[in-house]
Amino acid sequence: MHGGASEWYAGTGPGRAACRRAAAAGWEVLAGGGGALDAVIAAVRVVEDDPVCNAGTGAVLTSRGTLELDACVMDGRSLASGAVAVLPPFRNPVDIARAVLEDGRYHLLAGDGAAAFARARGFLPCDPELMITPERRAESEGRASFDRGNTVGAVARDTFGNLAAATSTGGIAGTDPGRVGDAPLVGGGTYADEHAACSCTGEGEAFARACAAFWTVEHVAEGAQTAAERCVARVLKRYGGYGGLILLDKDGDIGIARTASAMPHAIARADGSVTEGE
């Protein structure tokens, strides 16, 4: 589980604590016999509900002071995926992304179309004021300046060896409405297949152009940590984007790498232990 590659986390604990809770939620699903896709969604849902993170409640605002939410899920076993982008306030965008996956007709729905799809599947829009925090409003109105993190995401492997990835974000503070980064793009910020699962965070345009999540999974045979480090270095050198990623392969090996100052993360292992780091 990662809580976003950014600057504000360095030397602080809220992002790490949120990741710990999220990783524990994902592990609880796996321990109960749930699949990898169920686990990553459960983990991401926790940080979407935590206002300390830039996803769901507490996400950053556009230049017009509005919320536009992106999320993506991918099942490595079936290669099925679902995503939403520029979604208006709904409490858990990752659940709507899963609904897109299960519907099976599309990969990505955006804006009003994503909202209409969500309502048709029984999801209720949320009052924006219940999801916009005072800190985000102050930031949007120029009364304060915060660097409150970036995209969040999770990867998991279940008892059958199946892999999955999920990513969720509010994007970048102050962008023009309609901007879409890497998070909801399969292969950009999110990817999973039978070999590995990857979730990225950072400067979305760079990670999207680099097809970063797909590139990392494609190079996992070099070793999970090596592939992760090579990818973030490549994104920075060739595409000029800082960020980070988490990677999990079919053997349970983990890769964690960043070029930003910090990327809070937590790992839930097979014995139920949860460790965290920056």
JOLINUR-V514804 format. One record per backbone hydrogen bond with DSSP energy under -1.0 kcal/mol. CO is the residue of the C=O (numbers start at 1). NH is the residue of the N-H. E is the energy in kcal/mol with one decimal. If there is no record, write none. Layout:
co=CO nh=NH e=E
co=CO nh=NH e=E
This chain:
co=1 nh=266 e=-2.3
co=2 nh=153 e=-1.9
co=6 nh=262 e=-1.8
co=7 nh=10 e=-1.3
co=9 nh=12 e=-2.9
co=13 nh=17 e=-2.7
co=14 nh=18 e=-2.2
co=15 nh=19 e=-2.1
co=16 nh=20 e=-2.4
co=17 nh=21 e=-2.1
co=18 nh=22 e=-2.2
co=19 nh=23 e=-3.1
co=20 nh=24 e=-2.3
co=21 nh=25 e=-1.9
co=22 nh=26 e=-2.2
co=23 nh=27 e=-2.5
co=24 nh=28 e=-2.2
co=25 nh=29 e=-1.4
co=26 nh=30 e=-1.9
co=27 nh=31 e=-3.2
co=28 nh=32 e=-1.3
co=29 nh=34 e=-2.7
co=30 nh=33 e=-1.8
co=35 nh=39 e=-2.0
co=36 nh=40 e=-2.4
co=37 nh=41 e=-1.8
co=38 nh=42 e=-2.2
co=39 nh=43 e=-2.2
co=40 nh=44 e=-2.5
co=41 nh=45 e=-2.3
co=42 nh=46 e=-1.1
co=43 nh=47 e=-1.2
co=44 nh=48 e=-2.3
co=45 nh=49 e=-1.4
co=48 nh=57 e=-1.9
co=50 nh=53 e=-2.1
co=53 nh=55 e=-1.4
co=54 nh=170 e=-1.3
co=56 nh=59 e=-1.9
co=61 nh=174 e=-3.2
co=62 nh=65 e=-2.0
co=66 nh=62 e=-2.6
co=69 nh=87 e=-2.5
co=70 nh=169 e=-2.6
co=71 nh=84 e=-2.4
co=72 nh=167 e=-2.4
co=73 nh=82 e=-2.0
co=74 nh=165 e=-2.0
co=75 nh=79 e=-2.2
co=80 nh=75 e=-2.7
co=82 nh=73 e=-2.5
co=83 nh=109 e=-1.9
co=84 nh=71 e=-2.3
co=85 nh=111 e=-2.4
co=87 nh=69 e=-2.7
co=89 nh=126 e=-2.6
co=92 nh=95 e=-1.2
co=92 nh=96 e=-1.0
co=93 nh=97 e=-2.4
co=94 nh=98 e=-1.8
co=95 nh=99 e=-1.8
co=96 nh=100 e=-2.0
co=97 nh=101 e=-2.0
co=98 nh=102 e=-2.8
co=99 nh=103 e=-2.2
co=100 nh=104 e=-1.7
co=107 nh=83 e=-1.9
co=109 nh=85 e=-1.8
co=110 nh=113 e=-1.2
co=111 nh=115 e=-2.2
co=112 nh=116 e=-2.6
co=113 nh=117 e=-2.3
co=114 nh=118 e=-2.4
co=115 nh=119 e=-2.5
co=116 nh=120 e=-2.3
co=117 nh=121 e=-1.3
co=118 nh=123 e=-2.5
co=119 nh=122 e=-1.6
co=127 nh=130 e=-2.2
co=128 nh=131 e=-1.4
co=128 nh=132 e=-2.1
co=131 nh=58 e=-2.7
co=133 nh=137 e=-2.3
co=134 nh=138 e=-2.5
co=135 nh=139 e=-2.2
co=136 nh=140 e=-2.6
co=137 nh=141 e=-2.0
co=138 nh=143 e=-2.4
co=138 nh=144 e=-1.1
co=139 nh=142 e=-1.2
co=152 nh=168 e=-2.8
co=153 nh=2 e=-2.8
co=154 nh=166 e=-2.3
co=156 nh=164 e=-1.7
co=158 nh=161 e=-2.0
co=162 nh=158 e=-2.2
co=163 nh=76 e=-2.7
co=164 nh=156 e=-1.9
co=165 nh=74 e=-2.4
co=166 nh=154 e=-2.7
co=167 nh=72 e=-2.5
co=168 nh=152 e=-2.8
co=169 nh=70 e=-2.5
co=172 nh=175 e=-1.4
co=175 nh=63 e=-2.6
co=176 nh=179 e=-1.5
co=182 nh=185 e=-2.0
co=182 nh=189 e=-1.8
co=185 nh=188 e=-1.5
co=185 nh=189 e=-1.3
co=185 nh=190 e=-1.3
co=187 nh=214 e=-2.1
co=188 nh=213 e=-1.8
co=189 nh=200 e=-2.7
co=190 nh=187 e=-3.4
co=191 nh=198 e=-3.2
co=195 nh=250 e=-2.0
co=196 nh=193 e=-2.4
co=197 nh=248 e=-2.2
co=198 nh=191 e=-2.0
co=199 nh=246 e=-2.1
co=201 nh=244 e=-3.0
co=202 nh=204 e=-1.0
co=203 nh=207 e=-2.0
co=204 nh=208 e=-2.5
co=205 nh=209 e=-2.3
co=206 nh=210 e=-2.0
co=207 nh=212 e=-2.2
co=208 nh=211 e=-1.4
co=211 nh=215 e=-2.8
co=212 nh=216 e=-2.4
co=213 nh=217 e=-2.1
co=214 nh=218 e=-2.6
co=215 nh=219 e=-1.1
co=217 nh=220 e=-1.5
co=219 nh=222 e=-1.8
co=220 nh=223 e=-2.4
co=223 nh=227 e=-2.8
co=224 nh=228 e=-2.3
co=225 nh=229 e=-2.5
co=226 nh=230 e=-2.6
co=227 nh=231 e=-2.1
co=228 nh=232 e=-2.1
co=229 nh=233 e=-1.9
co=230 nh=234 e=-2.2
co=231 nh=235 e=-2.8
co=232 nh=236 e=-1.9
co=233 nh=237 e=-2.7
co=234 nh=238 e=-2.7
co=235 nh=239 e=-1.3
co=235 nh=241 e=-1.7
co=242 nh=203 e=-2.5
co=243 nh=259 e=-3.3
co=243 nh=260 e=-1.1
co=244 nh=201 e=-2.4
co=245 nh=257 e=-1.9
co=246 nh=199 e=-1.9
co=247 nh=255 e=-2.7
co=248 nh=197 e=-2.3
co=249 nh=252 e=-2.0
co=253 nh=249 e=-2.4
co=255 nh=247 e=-2.4
co=257 nh=245 e=-2.4
co=262 nh=6 e=-2.5
co=264 nh=3 e=-3.0
co=265 nh=277 e=-2.4
co=267 nh=275 e=-2.3
co=269 nh=272 e=-2.4
co=273 nh=269 e=-2.6
co=275 nh=267 e=-3.0
co=277 nh=265 e=-2.6
co=278 nh=263 e=-2.7
